[in-house]
């Protein structure tokens, strides 16, 4: 699995916002450190040298548990 980055925060619209270290393709499936699928990449935003990734989660409850955790793609 390849590191995407670290979860920065949860948006008001319940999207998972990741500070990117590597840029995945849109619609890539994102996984937690425990290899649990957590959502799909829907947007890449911000400056090229400091991008953020927006992930639409599969489940909208208890998303705060991912804050400051590393996330991955296959």
VENVEN-V242318 format. One record per pair of residues at least 4 apart in sequence whose ideal C-beta (glycine too) atoms are under 8 Angstrom apart, sorted by the first residue. I is the first residue (numbers start at 1). J is the second residue. D is the distance in Angstrom with one decimal. If there is no record, write none. Layout:
i = {I:I}
j = {J:J}
d = {D:D}
//
This chain:
i = {1:1:1:1:1:2:2:2:2:2:3:3:3:3:3:4:4:4:4:4:4:4:4:4:4:4:5:5:5:5:5:5:5:5:6:6:6:6:6:6:6:7:7:7:7:7:7:7:7:7:8:8:8:8:8:9:9:10:10:10:10:10:10:10:10:11:11:11:11:14:14:14:15:15:15:15:15:16:16:16:16:16:16:16:16:16:17:17:17:17:18:18:18:18:18:18:19:19:20:20:20:20:23:23:23:24:24:24:24:24:25:26:26:26:26:27:27:27:28:28:28:29:29:29:29:29:30:30:30:30:30:30:30:30:30:31:31:31:31:31:31:31:31:32:32:32:32:32:32:33:33:33:33:35:37:38:38:38:38:38:39:39:39:39:40:40:40:41:41:41:41:42:42:42:43:43:44:44:44:44:45:45:45:45:46:46:46:47:55:57:65:66}
j = {31:35:72:73:74:22:24:72:73:74:21:22:70:71:72:18:20:21:22:24:30:53:70:71:72:73:18:19:20:21:22:53:70:71:18:19:21:68:69:70:71:16:17:18:19:66:67:68:69:71:17:18:19:52:67:17:67:14:15:16:17:63:64:66:67:15:16:17:54:57:60:63:42:54:55:56:57:30:38:39:54:55:57:63:66:71:52:53:54:55:30:52:53:54:55:71:50:52:44:51:52:53:44:51:53:28:30:41:53:73:41:41:42:43:44:40:41:42:40:41:73:37:39:40:73:74:37:38:39:40:41:55:71:72:73:35:36:37:38:71:72:73:74:36:38:66:69:71:72:69:70:71:72:72:58:55:57:58:66:71:55:56:57:58:55:56:58:53:54:55:73:54:55:56:53:54:51:52:53:54:51:52:53:54:50:51:52:51:71:63:69:71}
d = {6.4:7.3:4.1:6.8:5.9:6.1:7.9:6.1:5.5:7.5:5.8:6.0:6.1:7.9:5.7:5.9:6.4:6.9:5.8:5.6:6.3:6.5:8.0:5.1:6.0:5.6:4.5:5.1:4.4:4.5:7.1:6.8:7.4:6.7:6.8:5.5:7.6:6.3:6.9:5.6:7.5:5.8:7.1:5.5:8.0:4.5:5.3:6.5:5.5:6.1:4.9:6.4:4.7:6.7:7.6:5.2:6.3:6.5:7.2:6.2:7.0:4.7:6.2:7.8:6.9:4.4:7.9:5.7:7.3:6.8:4.9:6.5:7.3:4.9:6.4:6.1:7.3:7.6:6.9:6.0:7.4:4.2:5.6:6.3:6.1:7.8:5.7:7.4:6.0:7.8:7.7:6.5:4.3:7.9:6.4:6.0:7.9:6.0:7.3:4.6:6.2:5.0:6.2:6.4:7.5:4.0:7.5:5.2:7.0:4.7:7.1:5.6:7.0:7.6:7.3:5.7:6.3:7.8:7.0:4.7:4.8:5.7:7.6:5.9:6.7:6.9:7.4:5.5:5.3:6.9:6.3:5.1:5.2:7.2:6.1:5.4:6.4:5.6:6.5:6.6:4.9:7.0:7.3:4.5:5.4:6.7:6.6:6.3:7.8:5.9:5.6:7.6:7.6:7.9:6.5:7.0:5.8:6.5:6.7:6.9:4.2:5.3:4.1:5.5:6.6:5.4:8.0:5.8:7.5:5.8:7.9:5.4:6.7:4.8:7.2:4.0:5.7:7.6:5.6:7.7:6.8:5.4:7.8:6.6:5.8:4.8:4.7:6.9:7.7:6.0:7.7:7.1}
//
